[in-house]
């Protein structure tokens, strides 16, 4: 396990910063694919997982053949598969579909609320008490979302699916937070690498099965550009930043990584402005600041838990 406190080094900062920026490109790539190729969400998500699959298979193979590998029980396998389906199949599907209807900037901001949902789940189902800092953090984050949402409504008045898209992104954040809560209890028992690899493989199987049952295979052959977007989503926005943030966790600790990763929503908003033509407005800026401050209040207080948890959940940092 990493030390609870680790110094912030230049190389660690750079790795974490670049990793967070790369993760924030996901929404931009998805929106560009929807605009330029007119692809559906499930097909794009399937291609993302096709190109990511070899890395998860390799990780699972290495960890399973490692000396001292502990076999999972039947109950652990069941929980792992269910959590993988919640955290990477359902949440990714909600995310990709929702991005068809709302801006990349608002999507990233809503997804950044997942630590607050983790707190609420622990309160409702595990009877944990909310301390003063958590109450302040919750107030800040939801005030920030309300501000940003109000601003988006002023600029996006002609979109009939705005509320539906927002609801799907909220579902994405909720299902991912279920995964976070569950993984926080399983990772200490089975190990971060093993848990993440098998959870991702479970989710990939769910996505592939969904795609096969739908039956529209010709979609994947209609455009060469579609495969390029799938490859970019897998490598640039998933695999590379996964390894970068994992390395940063070891070098500078989860607390520093959490702080640096708060650049994510800001990065998405800036990229969306330049690559998608999305407007930047005062309510969005104010709301983003409040949400980032609130999430940081939650993150820095959970440092001991995040040392274990983040190493297992950094694959799909929302």
SULFENHU-V768464 format. One record per helix or strand of 2 or more residues. SS is the DSSP state (a for helix, b for strand). FROM is the first residue (numbers start at 1). TO is the last residue. If there is no record, write none. Layout:
BEGIN
ss: [SS,SS]
from: [FROM,FROM]
to: [TO,TO]
END
This chain:
BEGIN
ss: [a,a,a,a,a,a,a,a,a,a,a,a,a,a]
from: [10,25,41,74,104,114,132,162,192,217,224,263,282,303]
to: [23,36,64,98,111,126,155,190,214,221,261,276,301,316]
END
